[in-house]
Amino acid sequence: MGGSQSVSVNIALDKAAYCAGETVKGYADVAVLKDGVVMPDLTMSLSGVTVTRVRYRKTTGSGKNRKTEWETARSHHTFLMVQSKVGNLDGQLGAGAHLQIPFEFAIPVDAISTCPLFTMGRNMCRITYYAGVSASKPGVFFGTVPSSVVLVRATRNARAISNRAWV
């Protein structure tokens, strides 16, 4: 469940896994918790994120002053962001109002596959796609934490990566 103290926004997708190039369909479930909420815009987003951690040995100095230490390099990178306005809710909504707003958007045909978690020694990588909904009104932004993980598979004619951890 995502949202603020006055609005709760969740999403539901039509299936758990998609291939690159497919259309994601679902709906945003908006529940109003307080009277007088105004939300003119509802936006759906799909983001692709990579997380990596690499452990390596760093050697400094020479001779008797030579030191070896372990270092860690970390990276968190958003490589894809697709956003689509899915609703325009004019007027005020009262407490107890409940809306289901449909949406759909296409996953790029060259999207890379999801990699839930791959480790090799002390190194790791993960490729994850998240779907979320945000609602806004003048001066206020209600957002969901990315509420659903979307599994994406490369198209059949894409070059295969031989690693059993890849979905």
C-alpha positions in Angstrom: 0.0 0.0 0.0 1.4 3.4 -0.9 0.2 6.9 -0.5 -0.2 9.6 2.1 -2.5 10.0 5.1 -5.3 11.2 2.9 -5.0 8.9 -0.1 -4.0 5.3 -0.6 -2.8 4.2 -4.1 -2.1 0.6 -5.1 -1.7 -1.1 -8.4 -2.7 -4.4 -9.9 -1.1 -5.9 -13.0 -2.8 -8.3 -15.5 0.1 -10.9 -15.1 3.3 -11.3 -13.2 5.8 -11.6 -16.1 6.1 -9.8 -19.5 8.4 -10.1 -22.6 10.2 -7.2 -24.0 7.8 -5.4 -26.4 4.6 -6.5 -24.6 2.0 -4.2 -23.2 1.6 -4.0 -19.5 -2.1 -3.7 -18.5 -3.5 -3.1 -15.0 -5.3 -0.6 -12.9 -4.6 1.9 -10.2 -6.7 1.4 -7.1 -7.2 4.8 -5.4 -8.9 5.0 -2.0 -9.6 8.4 -0.4 -9.2 8.4 3.4 -10.0 12.1 4.2 -12.7 14.5 2.9 -11.8 17.3 0.4 -9.0 15.6 -1.5 -8.2 17.1 -5.0 -6.0 15.0 -7.3 -5.9 16.3 -10.8 -3.2 13.9 -12.2 -2.5 10.2 -11.8 0.7 8.9 -13.4 1.9 5.3 -13.9 5.6 4.6 -14.1 7.9 1.7 -14.9 11.5 1.9 -13.9 14.4 -0.4 -14.6 17.1 -0.4 -11.9 20.5 -2.1 -11.7 22.3 -2.6 -8.5 25.9 -3.8 -8.4 28.5 -4.4 -5.7 32.1 -5.3 -6.6 34.7 -6.2 -3.9 38.4 -5.8 -5.0 41.8 -5.7 -3.5 43.7 -2.5 -3.5 47.4 -2.5 -3.0 49.4 0.7 -2.1 53.0 1.4 -1.4 55.9 -0.9 -2.1 58.4 -3.0 -0.2 57.9 -2.8 3.6 55.3 -0.1 3.2 53.1 -2.2 0.9 49.5 -2.5 2.2 46.7 -4.5 0.8 43.1 -3.6 1.6 39.7 -4.7 0.5 37.5 -2.0 -1.2 33.9 -2.1 -2.3 32.4 -0.3 -5.2 28.7 0.1 -5.3 26.4 1.3 -8.0 22.6 2.0 -8.2 21.5 3.1 -11.6 18.1 3.7 -13.2 18.4 2.7 -16.8 14.8 3.0 -17.8 11.9 5.3 -16.9 8.6 5.1 -18.7 5.8 7.3 -17.4 2.2 7.6 -18.6 -0.5 9.8 -17.4 -3.4 7.5 -16.6 -6.0 9.7 -15.1 -7.2 13.2 -14.5 -9.5 13.4 -11.5 -11.3 16.8 -11.4 -13.1 18.0 -8.4 -13.0 17.0 -4.8 -13.3 13.5 -3.5 -14.8 12.6 -0.2 -13.6 10.2 2.4 -14.5 6.6 1.4 -14.3 7.3 -2.4 -12.8 4.3 -4.2 -11.6 4.5 -7.8 -10.1 1.9 -10.1 -8.4 3.6 -13.1 -7.1 1.4 -15.9 -3.7 1.9 -17.5 -1.5 0.3 -20.1 2.0 1.0 -21.5 4.6 -0.9 -23.6 7.8 -2.4 -22.4 10.6 -1.4 -24.9 11.4 -4.1 -27.4 15.1 -4.0 -26.4 14.5 -4.3 -22.7 17.0 -6.6 -20.9 15.8 -9.5 -18.8 15.2 -9.2 -15.0 18.0 -10.7 -12.9 16.7 -11.2 -9.4 20.0 -11.6 -7.7 23.3 -12.9 -9.1 26.3 -13.4 -6.8 29.8 -14.5 -7.6 32.0 -14.6 -4.6 31.6 -11.2 -2.9 30.3 -9.6 -6.0 26.6 -9.2 -6.8 24.3 -7.7 -9.4 20.5 -7.3 -9.7 18.3 -6.0 -12.5 14.8 -5.2 -11.4 11.8 -3.4 -12.9 9.4 -1.6 -10.7 5.9 -0.4 -11.4 4.3 2.4 -9.3 1.7 5.1 -9.3 1.9 8.7 -8.3 -1.0 11.1 -7.8 -0.5 14.9 -7.5 -2.5 18.0 -6.8 -1.3 21.6 -6.7 1.6 21.7 -4.2 1.3 18.1 -3.0 2.6 14.8 -4.4 1.2 11.5 -3.3 3.4 8.6 -4.4 3.6 5.0 -4.0 6.8 3.3 -3.3 7.4 1.1 -6.4 4.7 -1.3 -5.4 5.0 -4.2 -7.9 8.1 -5.9 -9.3 7.6 -6.6 -13.0 9.5 -9.6 -14.4 10.7 -8.9 -17.9 12.1 -11.5 -20.3 14.1 -10.6 -23.4 12.4 -11.5 -26.7 13.1 -15.0 -28.0 15.4 -13.7 -30.7 17.6 -11.8 -28.3 21.0 -13.2 -27.6 20.8 -15.7 -24.7 22.8 -15.2 -21.6 23.8 -18.6 -20.1 23.2 -18.1 -16.5 20.5 -19.9 -14.5 19.8 -16.9 -12.3 18.4 -14.9 -15.3 14.6 -15.0 -15.6 
